Amino acid sequence: MGDLPKVFRILGWVFLALAVNIVGISVGALWMKLGPATVDLLLDPANATIWLTTALTFVPAIGSFYAAYLLRRREARQAD
C-alpha cells in the first residue's frame, strides 16, 4: 500500500472518531436536557434536520475511506 492511501485511511479513522464523538456528545447533551423524551424526539420522522446533520457528520469519514479504496485499487491495476 502506498503512502497516499494510508494517509486517507488514517484520516478516515480520525474523521470517524470525531463524528462519533460529536454525535455521542450531542445525544448525551440532549438526553441531559430532555431526559427520556429524547428517544421520542430522535425517532420522530418529522425531525429530518437531526438525521440529515447526523448523516452529513459521517460523510468526510466515508469519503476518505472510499478515496483510500480507489487509490489502492488503482495501484493494484498499475502493478499488473
Backbone atoms as SQL, in Angstrom:
CREATE TABLE atoms (id INTEGER PRIMARY KEY, chain TEXT, resi INTEGER, resn TEXT, atom TEXT, x REAL, y REAL, z REAL);
INSERT INTO atoms VALUES
  (1, 'A', 1, 'MET', 'N', 0.849, -1.170, 0.000),
  (2, 'A', 1, 'MET', 'CA', 0.000, 0.000, 0.000),
  (3, 'A', 1, 'MET', 'C', 0.897, 1.235, 0.000),
  (4, 'A', 2, 'GLY', 'N', 0.571, 2.182, -0.854),
  (5, 'A', 2, 'GLY', 'CA', 1.352, 3.390, -0.945),
  (6, 'A', 2, 'GLY', 'C', 1.079, 4.333, 0.207),
  (7, 'A', 3, 'ASP', 'N', 1.750, 5.463, 0.169),
  (8, 'A', 3, 'ASP', 'CA', 1.603, 6.424, 1.259),
  (9, 'A', 3, 'ASP', 'C', 0.258, 7.139, 1.241),
  (10, 'A', 4, 'LEU', 'N', -0.202, 7.511, 0.057),
  (11, 'A', 4, 'LEU', 'CA', -1.441, 8.286, -0.020),
  (12, 'A', 4, 'LEU', 'C', -2.671, 7.505, 0.445),
  (13, 'A', 5, 'PRO', 'N', -2.856, 6.245, 0.044),
  (14, 'A', 5, 'PRO', 'CA', -3.998, 5.504, 0.596),
  (15, 'A', 5, 'PRO', 'C', -3.917, 5.325, 2.112),
  (16, 'A', 6, 'LYS', 'N', -2.702, 5.156, 2.616),
  (17, 'A', 6, 'LYS', 'CA', -2.525, 5.005, 4.058),
  (18, 'A', 6, 'LYS', 'C', -2.911, 6.302, 4.779),
  (19, 'A', 7, 'VAL', 'N', -2.539, 7.431, 4.198),
  (20, 'A', 7, 'VAL', 'CA', -2.902, 8.731, 4.783),
  (21, 'A', 7, 'VAL', 'C', -4.419, 8.909, 4.783),
  (22, 'A', 8, 'PHE', 'N', -5.057, 8.532, 3.682),
  (23, 'A', 8, 'PHE', 'CA', -6.512, 8.656, 3.610),
  (24, 'A', 8, 'PHE', 'C', -7.210, 7.729, 4.604),
  (25, 'A', 9, 'ARG', 'N', -6.685, 6.526, 4.808),
  (26, 'A', 9, 'ARG', 'CA', -7.287, 5.624, 5.799),
  (27, 'A', 9, 'ARG', 'C', -7.142, 6.188, 7.202),
  (28, 'A', 10, 'ILE', 'N', -5.961, 6.709, 7.540),
  (29, 'A', 10, 'ILE', 'CA', -5.759, 7.304, 8.857),
  (30, 'A', 10, 'ILE', 'C', -6.668, 8.514, 9.033),
  (31, 'A', 11, 'LEU', 'N', -6.765, 9.331, 7.996),
  (32, 'A', 11, 'LEU', 'CA', -7.646, 10.496, 8.046),
  (33, 'A', 11, 'LEU', 'C', -9.107, 10.068, 8.199),
  (34, 'A', 12, 'GLY', 'N', -9.474, 8.968, 7.548),
  (35, 'A', 12, 'GLY', 'CA', -10.827, 8.448, 7.686),
  (36, 'A', 12, 'GLY', 'C', -11.124, 8.022, 9.106),
  (37, 'A', 13, 'TRP', 'N', -10.168, 7.356, 9.754),
  (38, 'A', 13, 'TRP', 'CA', -10.375, 6.951, 11.145),
  (39, 'A', 13, 'TRP', 'C', -10.473, 8.158, 12.068),
  (40, 'A', 14, 'VAL', 'N', -9.686, 9.195, 11.786),
  (41, 'A', 14, 'VAL', 'CA', -9.767, 10.420, 12.593),
  (42, 'A', 14, 'VAL', 'C', -11.140, 11.063, 12.416),
  (43, 'A', 15, 'PHE', 'N', -11.596, 11.182, 11.172),
  (44, 'A', 15, 'PHE', 'CA', -12.921, 11.758, 10.922),
  (45, 'A', 15, 'PHE', 'C', -14.022, 10.922, 11.571),
  (46, 'A', 16, 'LEU', 'N', -13.881, 9.602, 11.518),
  (47, 'A', 16, 'LEU', 'CA', -14.882, 8.731, 12.126),
  (48, 'A', 16, 'LEU', 'C', -14.919, 8.906, 13.641),
  (49, 'A', 17, 'ALA', 'N', -13.756, 8.993, 14.260),
  (50, 'A', 17, 'ALA', 'CA', -13.707, 9.209, 15.713),
  (51, 'A', 17, 'ALA', 'C', -14.331, 10.546, 16.077),
  (52, 'A', 18, 'LEU', 'N', -14.019, 11.580, 15.307),
  (53, 'A', 18, 'LEU', 'CA', -14.616, 12.896, 15.578),
  (54, 'A', 18, 'LEU', 'C', -16.132, 12.866, 15.407),
  (55, 'A', 19, 'ALA', 'N', -16.603, 12.209, 14.359),
  (56, 'A', 19, 'ALA', 'CA', -18.043, 12.155, 14.107),
  (57, 'A', 19, 'ALA', 'C', -18.768, 11.394, 15.211),
  (58, 'A', 20, 'VAL', 'N', -18.194, 10.277, 15.648),
  (59, 'A', 20, 'VAL', 'CA', -18.822, 9.504, 16.724),
  (60, 'A', 20, 'VAL', 'C', -18.862, 10.323, 18.008),
  (61, 'A', 21, 'ASN', 'N', -17.791, 11.041, 18.294),
  (62, 'A', 21, 'ASN', 'CA', -17.773, 11.888, 19.489),
  (63, 'A', 21, 'ASN', 'C', -18.782, 13.024, 19.390),
  (64, 'A', 22, 'ILE', 'N', -18.876, 13.657, 18.240),
  (65, 'A', 22, 'ILE', 'CA', -19.825, 14.751, 18.066),
  (66, 'A', 22, 'ILE', 'C', -21.255, 14.259, 18.244),
  (67, 'A', 23, 'VAL', 'N', -21.581, 13.152, 17.598),
  (68, 'A', 23, 'VAL', 'CA', -22.939, 12.615, 17.699),
  (69, 'A', 23, 'VAL', 'C', -23.219, 12.135, 19.122),
  (70, 'A', 24, 'GLY', 'N', -22.264, 11.453, 19.724),
  (71, 'A', 24, 'GLY', 'CA', -22.450, 10.961, 21.092),
  (72, 'A', 24, 'GLY', 'C', -22.631, 12.072, 22.101),
  (73, 'A', 25, 'ILE', 'N', -21.817, 13.099, 21.996),
  (74, 'A', 25, 'ILE', 'CA', -21.932, 14.231, 22.915),
  (75, 'A', 25, 'ILE', 'C', -23.242, 14.977, 22.683),
  (76, 'A', 26, 'SER', 'N', -23.649, 15.116, 21.440),
  (77, 'A', 26, 'SER', 'CA', -24.906, 15.808, 21.137),
  (78, 'A', 26, 'SER', 'C', -26.103, 15.053, 21.692),
  (79, 'A', 27, 'VAL', 'N', -26.116, 13.747, 21.501),
  (80, 'A', 27, 'VAL', 'CA', -27.227, 12.956, 22.032),
  (81, 'A', 27, 'VAL', 'C', -27.198, 12.962, 23.558),
  (82, 'A', 28, 'GLY', 'N', -26.010, 12.892, 24.132),
  (83, 'A', 28, 'GLY', 'CA', -25.885, 12.957, 25.588),
  (84, 'A', 28, 'GLY', 'C', -26.377, 14.278, 26.154),
  (85, 'A', 29, 'ALA', 'N', -26.026, 15.375, 25.492),
  (86, 'A', 29, 'ALA', 'CA', -26.494, 16.690, 25.954),
  (87, 'A', 29, 'ALA', 'C', -28.004, 16.805, 25.815),
  (88, 'A', 30, 'LEU', 'N', -28.534, 16.271, 24.737),
  (89, 'A', 30, 'LEU', 'CA', -29.981, 16.293, 24.550),
  (90, 'A', 30, 'LEU', 'C', -30.672, 15.434, 25.606),
  (91, 'A', 31, 'TRP', 'N', -30.064, 14.305, 25.947),
  (92, 'A', 31, 'TRP', 'CA', -30.626, 13.431, 26.975),
  (93, 'A', 31, 'TRP', 'C', -30.610, 14.136, 28.335),
  (94, 'A', 32, 'MET', 'N', -29.535, 14.851, 28.633),
  (95, 'A', 32, 'MET', 'CA', -29.458, 15.555, 29.914),
  (96, 'A', 32, 'MET', 'C', -30.481, 16.679, 29.995),
  (97, 'A', 33, 'LYS', 'N', -30.814, 17.267, 28.858),
  (98, 'A', 33, 'LYS', 'CA', -31.769, 18.372, 28.850),
  (99, 'A', 33, 'LYS', 'C', -33.212, 17.869, 28.898),
  (100, 'A', 34, 'LEU', 'N', -33.537, 16.833, 28.118),
  (101, 'A', 34, 'LEU', 'CA', -34.922, 16.382, 27.988),
  (102, 'A', 34, 'LEU', 'C', -35.229, 15.080, 28.703),
  (103, 'A', 35, 'GLY', 'N', -34.213, 14.304, 29.025),
  (104, 'A', 35, 'GLY', 'CA', -34.449, 13.015, 29.669),
  (105, 'A', 35, 'GLY', 'C', -34.945, 11.990, 28.669),
  (106, 'A', 36, 'PRO', 'N', -35.829, 11.090, 29.122),
  (107, 'A', 36, 'PRO', 'CA', -36.300, 10.019, 28.232),
  (108, 'A', 36, 'PRO', 'C', -37.081, 10.510, 27.003),
  (109, 'A', 37, 'ALA', 'N', -37.540, 11.733, 27.017),
  (110, 'A', 37, 'ALA', 'CA', -38.237, 12.280, 25.848),
  (111, 'A', 37, 'ALA', 'C', -37.303, 12.417, 24.646),
  (112, 'A', 38, 'THR', 'N', -36.001, 12.294, 24.882),
  (113, 'A', 38, 'THR', 'CA', -35.019, 12.368, 23.797),
  (114, 'A', 38, 'THR', 'C', -35.253, 11.257, 22.780),
  (115, 'A', 39, 'VAL', 'N', -35.595, 10.076, 23.262),
  (116, 'A', 39, 'VAL', 'CA', -35.820, 8.950, 22.351),
  (117, 'A', 39, 'VAL', 'C', -36.971, 9.264, 21.407),
  (118, 'A', 40, 'ASP', 'N', -38.056, 9.813, 21.938),
  (119, 'A', 40, 'ASP', 'CA', -39.183, 10.190, 21.082),
  (120, 'A', 40, 'ASP', 'C', -38.785, 11.266, 20.082),
  (121, 'A', 41, 'LEU', 'N', -37.965, 12.217, 20.532),
  (122, 'A', 41, 'LEU', 'CA', -37.539, 13.300, 19.646),
  (123, 'A', 41, 'LEU', 'C', -36.647, 12.773, 18.532),
  (124, 'A', 42, 'LEU', 'N', -35.721, 11.886, 18.865),
  (125, 'A', 42, 'LEU', 'CA', -34.800, 11.366, 17.854),
  (126, 'A', 42, 'LEU', 'C', -35.485, 10.435, 16.860),
  (127, 'A', 43, 'LEU', 'N', -36.501, 9.728, 17.307),
  (128, 'A', 43, 'LEU', 'CA', -37.185, 8.792, 16.415),
  (129, 'A', 43, 'LEU', 'C', -38.355, 9.419, 15.667),
  (130, 'A', 44, 'ASP', 'N', -38.616, 10.681, 15.905),
  (131, 'A', 44, 'ASP', 'CA', -39.709, 11.367, 15.227),
  (132, 'A', 44, 'ASP', 'C', -39.328, 11.592, 13.766),
  (133, 'A', 45, 'PRO', 'N', -40.087, 11.052, 12.814),
  (134, 'A', 45, 'PRO', 'CA', -39.733, 11.216, 11.400),
  (135, 'A', 45, 'PRO', 'C', -39.832, 12.660, 10.916),
  (136, 'A', 46, 'ALA', 'N', -40.575, 13.484, 11.628),
  (137, 'A', 46, 'ALA', 'CA', -40.705, 14.878, 11.214),
  (138, 'A', 46, 'ALA', 'C', -39.434, 15.676, 11.502),
  (139, 'A', 47, 'ASN', 'N', -38.539, 15.138, 12.298),
  (140, 'A', 47, 'ASN', 'CA', -37.323, 15.850, 12.661),
  (141, 'A', 47, 'ASN', 'C', -36.183, 15.443, 11.727),
  (142, 'A', 48, 'ALA', 'N', -36.316, 15.802, 10.480),
  (143, 'A', 48, 'ALA', 'CA', -35.347, 15.408, 9.458),
  (144, 'A', 48, 'ALA', 'C', -34.019, 16.140, 9.595),
  (145, 'A', 49, 'THR', 'N', -34.003, 17.293, 10.235),
  (146, 'A', 49, 'THR', 'CA', -32.749, 18.044, 10.360),
  (147, 'A', 49, 'THR', 'C', -31.734, 17.296, 11.212),
  (148, 'A', 50, 'ILE', 'N', -32.190, 16.616, 12.248),
  (149, 'A', 50, 'ILE', 'CA', -31.257, 15.848, 13.074),
  (150, 'A', 50, 'ILE', 'C', -30.659, 14.707, 12.260),
  (151, 'A', 51, 'TRP', 'N', -31.491, 14.008, 11.497),
  (152, 'A', 51, 'TRP', 'CA', -30.997, 12.885, 10.708),
  (153, 'A', 51, 'TRP', 'C', -30.066, 13.356, 9.587),
  (154, 'A', 52, 'LEU', 'N', -30.404, 14.463, 8.946),
  (155, 'A', 52, 'LEU', 'CA', -29.548, 14.998, 7.885),
  (156, 'A', 52, 'LEU', 'C', -28.208, 15.459, 8.443),
  (157, 'A', 53, 'THR', 'N', -28.228, 16.154, 9.558),
  (158, 'A', 53, 'THR', 'CA', -26.990, 16.623, 10.172),
  (159, 'A', 53, 'THR', 'C', -26.129, 15.449, 10.624),
  (160, 'A', 54, 'THR', 'N', -26.761, 14.436, 11.177),
  (161, 'A', 54, 'THR', 'CA', -26.012, 13.251, 11.602),
  (162, 'A', 54, 'THR', 'C', -25.376, 12.558, 10.405),
  (163, 'A', 55, 'ALA', 'N', -26.109, 12.426, 9.327),
  (164, 'A', 55, 'ALA', 'CA', -25.559, 11.796, 8.121),
  (165, 'A', 55, 'ALA', 'C', -24.411, 12.626, 7.550),
  (166, 'A', 56, 'LEU', 'N', -24.561, 13.927, 7.533),
  (167, 'A', 56, 'LEU', 'CA', -23.501, 14.792, 6.999),
  (168, 'A', 56, 'LEU', 'C', -22.253, 14.783, 7.880),
  (169, 'A', 57, 'THR', 'N', -22.409, 14.472, 9.142),
  (170, 'A', 57, 'THR', 'CA', -21.258, 14.399, 10.035),
  (171, 'A', 57, 'THR', 'C', -20.337, 13.242, 9.653),
  (172, 'A', 58, 'PHE', 'N', -20.916, 12.164, 9.135),
  (173, 'A', 58, 'PHE', 'CA', -20.124, 10.987, 8.793),
  (174, 'A', 58, 'PHE', 'C', -19.602, 11.005, 7.358),
  (175, 'A', 59, 'VAL', 'N', -19.991, 11.964, 6.540),
  (176, 'A', 59, 'VAL', 'CA', -19.589, 12.000, 5.129),
  (177, 'A', 59, 'VAL', 'C', -18.075, 12.115, 4.942),
  (178, 'A', 60, 'PRO', 'N', -17.351, 12.964, 5.683),
  (179, 'A', 60, 'PRO', 'CA', -15.896, 13.023, 5.455),
  (180, 'A', 60, 'PRO', 'C', -15.191, 11.693, 5.734),
  (181, 'A', 61, 'ALA', 'N', -15.633, 10.963, 6.745),
  (182, 'A', 61, 'ALA', 'CA', -15.009, 9.671, 7.047),
  (183, 'A', 61, 'ALA', 'C', -15.278, 8.682, 5.925),
  (184, 'A', 62, 'ILE', 'N', -16.510, 8.616, 5.472),
  (185, 'A', 62, 'ILE', 'CA', -16.864, 7.686, 4.396),
  (186, 'A', 62, 'ILE', 'C', -16.116, 8.046, 3.116),
  (187, 'A', 63, 'GLY', 'N', -16.050, 9.332, 2.813),
  (188, 'A', 63, 'GLY', 'CA', -15.335, 9.783, 1.620),
  (189, 'A', 63, 'GLY', 'C', -13.849, 9.478, 1.680),
  (190, 'A', 64, 'SER', 'N', -13.266, 9.622, 2.839),
  (191, 'A', 64, 'SER', 'CA', -11.846, 9.336, 2.987),
  (192, 'A', 64, 'SER', 'C', -11.551, 7.845, 2.843),
  (193, 'A', 65, 'PHE', 'N', -12.402, 7.003, 3.446),
  (194, 'A', 65, 'PHE', 'CA', -12.226, 5.559, 3.280),
  (195, 'A', 65, 'PHE', 'C', -12.414, 5.150, 1.821),
  (196, 'A', 66, 'TYR', 'N', -13.370, 5.751, 1.143),
  (197, 'A', 66, 'TYR', 'CA', -13.626, 5.412, -0.254),
  (198, 'A', 66, 'TYR', 'C', -12.470, 5.877, -1.142),
  (199, 'A', 67, 'ALA', 'N', -11.911, 7.047, -0.858),
  (200, 'A', 67, 'ALA', 'CA', -10.766, 7.530, -1.632),
  (201, 'A', 67, 'ALA', 'C', -9.572, 6.601, -1.445),
  (202, 'A', 68, 'ALA', 'N', -9.353, 6.118, -0.224),
  (203, 'A', 68, 'ALA', 'CA', -8.256, 5.169, 0.018),
  (204, 'A', 68, 'ALA', 'C', -8.495, 3.885, -0.757),
  (205, 'A', 69, 'TYR', 'N', -9.740, 3.413, -0.789),
  (206, 'A', 69, 'TYR', 'CA', -10.081, 2.203, -1.540),
  (207, 'A', 69, 'TYR', 'C', -9.801, 2.392, -3.033),
  (208, 'A', 70, 'LEU', 'N', -10.214, 3.533, -3.577),
  (209, 'A', 70, 'LEU', 'CA', -9.988, 3.786, -5.004),
  (210, 'A', 70, 'LEU', 'C', -8.503, 3.892, -5.332),
  (211, 'A', 71, 'LEU', 'N', -7.735, 4.527, -4.467),
  (212, 'A', 71, 'LEU', 'CA', -6.300, 4.651, -4.714),
  (213, 'A', 71, 'LEU', 'C', -5.609, 3.291, -4.637),
  (214, 'A', 72, 'ARG', 'N', -6.011, 2.454, -3.667),
  (215, 'A', 72, 'ARG', 'CA', -5.428, 1.112, -3.585),
  (216, 'A', 72, 'ARG', 'C', -5.779, 0.285, -4.812),
  (217, 'A', 73, 'ARG', 'N', -7.013, 0.425, -5.288),
  (218, 'A', 73, 'ARG', 'CA', -7.443, -0.309, -6.487),
  (219, 'A', 73, 'ARG', 'C', -6.658, 0.143, -7.710),
  (220, 'A', 74, 'ARG', 'N', -6.423, 1.445, -7.815),
  (221, 'A', 74, 'ARG', 'CA', -5.656, 1.965, -8.957),
  (222, 'A', 74, 'ARG', 'C', -4.211, 1.502, -8.912),
  (223, 'A', 75, 'GLU', 'N', -3.627, 1.478, -7.690),
  (224, 'A', 75, 'GLU', 'CA', -2.266, 0.990, -7.559),
  (225, 'A', 75, 'GLU', 'C', -2.152, -0.486, -7.930),
  (226, 'A', 76, 'ALA', 'N', -3.178, -1.269, -7.567),
  (227, 'A', 76, 'ALA', 'CA', -3.159, -2.689, -7.895),
  (228, 'A', 76, 'ALA', 'C', -3.272, -2.893, -9.408),
  (229, 'A', 77, 'ARG', 'N', -4.071, -2.087, -10.067),
  (230, 'A', 77, 'ARG', 'CA', -4.184, -2.203, -11.530),
  (231, 'A', 77, 'ARG', 'C', -2.897, -1.809, -12.232),
  (232, 'A', 78, 'GLN', 'N', -2.207, -0.802, -11.707),
  (233, 'A', 78, 'GLN', 'CA', -0.953, -0.374, -12.323),
  (234, 'A', 78, 'GLN', 'C', 0.152, -1.400, -12.099),
  (235, 'A', 79, 'ALA', 'N', 0.051, -2.153, -11.019),
  (236, 'A', 79, 'ALA', 'CA', 1.092, -3.169, -10.726),
  (237, 'A', 79, 'ALA', 'C', 0.965, -4.354, -11.674),
  (238, 'A', 80, 'ASP', 'N', -0.237, -4.602, -12.192),
  (239, 'A', 80, 'ASP', 'CA', -0.438, -5.746, -13.097),
  (240, 'A', 80, 'ASP', 'C', 0.090, -5.507, -14.476);
